[in-house]
């Protein structure tokens, strides 16, 4: 009799134990199902910058070369300087596109001018360029972008690149004088030194989305 009673108690205990394990399993499954899976949709930079034009040199040209932006939103070329931009009638080409925002990224070639004072000479041409754009596009917002730093190896190859920081100070002062925006890209480049191209001056395709995100967060 005692054996039968003990057997019954053992069976009841096992039933409760199995039920408890089943509830824990279902609870864990329900919890996993309820967890949200947040995904960030990719940014369409071509749409985001559809009313903007980037004016610049070969570094700027990378925006369209790597298909980050459409060609109509980039007006740039290798070796471009502020003076060459004026000489090539790029301001008229820019005005024809009627952008709401103009980003100017020049200077990497300007600081290499074979003159006694390339910074002074370049910034005079830069000021002429801003005046010409403001005359043709008085309602457009103009933003000057600092010259991006180069690697130490690139500085050894071309020592004049050591003047980039000083040039950027002049560019910042020019922006204040002409009452246009200025964005310093130095910290951005410092965060992505792995994205330099082999020459230590230009950038790989992966750098440009970071650039556009940076500008979007700071642009007025």
C-alpha positions as a printed NumPy array, in Angstrom:
array([[  0.   ,   0.   ,   0.   ],
       [  2.779,   2.388,   0.926],
       [  4.614,   1.468,  -2.275],
       [  1.526,   2.302,  -4.381],
       [  1.066,   5.624,  -2.56 ],
       [  4.737,   6.522,  -3.103],
       [  4.457,   5.641,  -6.775],
       [  1.423,   7.892,  -7.191],
       [  3.219,  10.795,  -5.483],
       [  6.241,  10.301,  -7.751],
       [  4.068,  10.37 , -10.874],
       [  2.323,  13.581,  -9.695],
       [  5.684,  15.242,  -9.01 ],
       [  6.95 ,  14.339, -12.465],
       [  3.801,  15.779, -14.076],
       [  4.294,  19.126, -12.292],
       [  7.988,  19.151, -13.173],
       [  7.317,  18.559, -16.876],
       [  4.613,  21.229, -16.886],
       [  6.993,  23.751, -15.342],
       [  9.695,  22.977, -17.899],
       [  7.18 ,  23.336, -20.694],
       [  6.07 ,  26.755, -19.453],
       [  9.67 ,  27.988, -19.235],
       [ 10.36 ,  26.831, -22.769],
       [  7.234,  28.544, -24.118],
       [  8.061,  31.7  , -22.178],
       [ 11.559,  31.869, -23.655],
       [ 10.187,  31.293, -27.146],
       [  7.571,  34.017, -26.695],
       [ 10.191,  36.438, -25.397],
       [ 12.444,  35.827, -28.404],
       [  9.519,  36.332, -30.773],
       [  8.571,  39.65 , -29.2  ],
       [ 12.034,  41.155, -29.459],
       [ 11.98 ,  43.875, -32.15 ],
       [ 14.417,  43.604, -35.032],
       [ 15.21 ,  47.2  , -35.933],
       [ 16.817,  47.788, -39.324],
       [ 17.999,  51.131, -40.637],
       [ 17.   ,  51.719, -44.246],
       [ 19.904,  52.681, -46.527],
       [ 20.283,  56.395, -47.233],
       [ 19.636,  57.46 , -50.807],
       [ 22.393,  60.055, -51.186],
       [ 21.43 ,  60.838, -54.766],
       [ 18.007,  61.872, -53.555],
       [ 19.283,  63.597, -50.4  ],
       [ 21.711,  65.756, -52.403],
       [ 19.523,  66.039, -55.493],
       [ 19.355,  69.837, -55.241],
       [ 23.05 ,  70.305, -54.411],
       [ 26.188,  70.615, -56.527],
       [ 29.717,  69.828, -55.363],
       [ 32.339,  72.023, -57.002],
       [ 35.914,  70.858, -56.655],
       [ 38.975,  68.897, -57.697],
       [ 39.727,  65.196, -58.135],
       [ 38.889,  64.428, -54.496],
       [ 35.419,  65.87 , -55.061],
       [ 35.182,  64.059, -58.385],
       [ 35.229,  60.803, -56.434],
       [ 31.589,  61.417, -55.486],
       [ 30.432,  60.792, -59.052],
       [ 33.305,  58.511, -60.085],
       [ 32.266,  56.033, -57.39 ],
       [ 28.574,  56.552, -58.243],
       [ 27.717,  57.934, -54.808],
       [ 26.112,  60.987, -56.438],
       [ 24.833,  61.624, -59.937],
       [ 27.145,  63.417, -62.353],
       [ 24.821,  66.426, -62.541],
       [ 25.429,  66.979, -58.826],
       [ 29.215,  67.06 , -59.185],
       [ 31.223,  69.653, -61.115],
       [ 34.833,  68.695, -60.542],
       [ 38.018,  67.535, -62.2  ],
       [ 41.63 ,  66.602, -61.61 ],
       [ 43.938,  69.554, -61.019],
       [ 41.13 ,  72.049, -60.476],
       [ 41.955,  75.203, -58.554],
       [ 39.825,  78.231, -57.759],
       [ 41.466,  80.09 , -60.648],
       [ 41.022,  77.243, -63.142],
       [ 37.383,  76.955, -62.098],
       [ 36.887,  80.603, -63.062],
       [ 38.844,  80.228, -66.304],
       [ 36.86 ,  77.143, -67.361],
       [ 33.511,  78.938, -66.991],
       [ 32.453,  76.437, -64.345],
       [ 30.408,  79.147, -62.634],
       [ 28.133,  79.393, -65.686],
       [ 27.831,  75.606, -65.772],
       [ 27.014,  75.657, -62.07 ],
       [ 24.397,  78.384, -62.478],
       [ 22.708,  76.408, -65.26 ],
       [ 22.038,  73.59 , -62.794],
       [ 20.303,  75.988, -60.365],
       [ 21.352,  74.256, -57.14 ],
       [ 19.885,  75.167, -53.776],
       [ 23.195,  74.323, -52.101],
       [ 26.747,  74.633, -53.394],
       [ 29.604,  72.807, -51.674],
       [ 33.063,  74.019, -52.717],
       [ 35.955,  71.659, -52.051],
       [ 39.108,  73.151, -53.517],
       [ 42.604,  73.835, -52.226],
       [ 44.555,  70.581, -52.494],
       [ 46.058,  71.788, -55.758],
       [ 45.91 ,  75.502, -54.903],
       [ 48.514,  75.182, -52.151],
       [ 50.962,  73.786, -54.703],
       [ 50.961,  76.936, -56.841],
       [ 54.557,  77.844, -57.813],
       [ 54.351,  81.362, -56.385],
       [ 56.048,  83.136, -53.481],
       [ 52.849,  82.992, -51.413],
       [ 50.507,  80.286, -52.758],
       [ 48.098,  80.666, -49.84 ],
       [ 47.574,  84.39 , -50.414],
       [ 47.325,  83.967, -54.172],
       [ 44.907,  81.059, -53.926],
       [ 42.586,  82.713, -51.415],
       [ 42.298,  85.788, -53.649],
       [ 41.128,  83.533, -56.479],
       [ 38.839,  81.705, -54.068],
       [ 37.238,  85.015, -53.083],
       [ 36.695,  85.883, -56.741],
       [ 35.039,  82.499, -57.209],
       [ 32.668,  83.041, -54.287],
       [ 31.763,  86.496, -55.604],
       [ 31.   ,  85.061, -59.037],
       [ 28.787,  82.321, -57.6  ],
       [ 26.924,  84.743, -55.349],
       [ 26.337,  86.988, -58.345],
       [ 24.914,  84.155, -60.456],
       [ 23.139,  82.284, -57.65 ],
       [ 22.184,  84.841, -54.985],
       [ 19.687,  82.498, -53.312],
       [ 21.935,  79.444, -53.138],
       [ 23.593,  78.429, -49.875],
       [ 27.366,  78.195, -50.232],
       [ 29.503,  75.987, -48.005],
       [ 33.295,  75.859, -48.125],
       [ 34.878,  72.529, -47.203],
       [ 38.345,  72.424, -45.69 ],
       [ 41.223,  70.828, -47.533],
       [ 41.457,  67.232, -46.372],
       [ 44.728,  66.247, -44.672],
       [ 47.077,  63.754, -46.305],
       [ 49.112,  60.911, -44.841],
       [ 52.602,  61.367, -43.392],
       [ 54.003,  59.498, -46.378],
       [ 52.309,  61.918, -48.781],
       [ 53.766,  64.851, -46.836],
       [ 57.245,  63.377, -47.222],
       [ 56.707,  63.108, -50.957],
       [ 55.283,  66.648, -51.196],
       [ 56.338,  68.808, -48.197],
       [ 54.   ,  71.643, -49.214],
       [ 51.087,  69.538, -47.952],
       [ 52.292,  70.442, -44.465],
       [ 50.686,  73.841, -45.079],
       [ 47.169,  72.383, -45.228],
       [ 46.228,  73.332, -41.652],
       [ 47.43 ,  76.911, -42.175],
       [ 45.581,  77.124, -45.486],
       [ 42.389,  75.946, -43.813],
       [ 42.663,  78.747, -41.264],
       [ 42.719,  81.214, -44.138],
       [ 39.774,  79.445, -45.759],
       [ 37.783,  79.651, -42.536],
       [ 38.491,  83.39 , -42.275],
       [ 37.448,  83.848, -45.905],
       [ 34.148,  82.077, -45.245],
       [ 33.458,  84.429, -42.344],
       [ 34.338,  87.452, -44.49 ],
       [ 32.045,  86.389, -47.335],
       [ 29.324,  85.212, -44.918],
       [ 29.198,  81.673, -46.247],
       [ 29.338,  78.391, -44.359],
       [ 32.532,  76.537, -43.52 ],
       [ 32.902,  72.876, -42.53 ],
       [ 36.189,  71.427, -41.299],
       [ 36.735,  67.846, -42.472],
       [ 39.904,  67.208, -40.465],
       [ 38.268,  65.209, -37.666],
       [ 36.235,  63.166, -40.147],
       [ 39.352,  62.103, -42.038],
       [ 41.122,  61.292, -38.757],
       [ 38.337,  58.804, -37.973],
       [ 38.734,  57.018, -41.311],
       [ 42.448,  56.927, -42.075],
       [ 42.   ,  53.361, -43.326],
       [ 40.03 ,  54.737, -46.274],
       [ 42.853,  56.672, -47.918],
       [ 43.697,  55.58 , -51.436],
       [ 47.208,  54.321, -52.152],
       [ 48.599,  57.828, -52.75 ],
       [ 47.587,  59.005, -49.271],
       [ 45.768,  61.999, -50.765],
       [ 42.609,  60.686, -52.38 ],
       [ 40.019,  58.363, -50.848],
       [ 38.425,  55.009, -51.477],
       [ 34.758,  54.737, -52.407],
       [ 33.751,  53.804, -48.843],
       [ 34.852,  57.22 , -47.549],
       [ 32.254,  59.219, -49.445],
       [ 29.109,  58.07 , -47.602],
       [ 30.826,  59.096, -44.357],
       [ 31.572,  62.478, -45.922],
       [ 27.969,  63.012, -46.989],
       [ 26.644,  61.93 , -43.593],
       [ 29.02 ,  64.404, -41.954],
       [ 27.89 ,  67.244, -44.188],
       [ 24.227,  66.403, -43.78 ],
       [ 24.562,  66.628, -40.016],
       [ 26.282,  70.026, -40.133],
       [ 24.85 ,  71.769, -43.188],
       [ 22.546,  74.743, -42.71 ]])
